[in-house]
Amino acid sequence: EPEVTQTPSHQVTQMGQEVILRCVPISNHLYFYWYRQILGQKVEFLVSFYNNEISEKSEIFDDQFSVERPDGSNFTLKIRSTKLEDSAMYFCASSDSPLNTEAFFGQGTRLTVV
Amino acid sequence: RKEVEQDPGPFNVPEGATVAFNCTYSNSASQSFFWYRQDCRKEPKLLMSVYSSGNEDGRFTAQLNRASQYISLLIRDSKLSDSATYLCVVNNKDSGGGADGLTFGKGTHLIIQP
């Protein structure tokens, strides 16, 4: 069964550093997403990406964040100047429809900022 | 602001019992509705989509009431493996293309007891 893969599974970084979280969406999907889940809280939408550009972003996704699809397979989330409150699980998802007929989620990257 | 509200539980239910969850959503223009399941520290996985006519998948039945803006999930003959957090999820995007994120509820925690 096709799946979304994310690397690394766990990233520890010092406050102020930059991190890049990587995702390989399902190969025939066209719509890509990043979500985050702070421990004990709900899953929150960050950004959606389609046709090589951001389609929508939430108020969480400020200038500290950026996304990129550097090649035909990878989809990355860059977080600059990390803060303690950026510690969370970051999920990548992809779908073949804008209505998210089914959004497939990767297993997540647990980011710990120390 | 788009919100999805759920009773966080936990619901402690004996094996074999029937359990029902409800959720309400605030955006009357919401287009698509889903129940996702999330196991502890894992990614959300689609349990089922929810249609206006109601739909059933084995032991699971989902209902949508657009007038009251609420969604329900019924689990019959509950199994130990049903223990998880059940996430009510709404997509607000119309069919105009691009991509929109999913709005998640905080989830209802279900514990099936032997």
Interface residues (C-beta under 8 A of the other chain):
Chain A: Y31 F32 Y33 Y35 Q41 K42 V43 E44 F45 L46 V47 S48 F49 Y50 S55 E56 S58 M89 F91 S95 P98 L99 N100 T101 E102 A103 F104 F105 G106 Q107 G108
Chain B: Q31 S32 F34 Q38 R41 K42 E43 P44 K45 L46 S49 L87 N91 K93 S95 G97 G98 A99 D100 G101 L102 T103 F104 G105 K106 G107
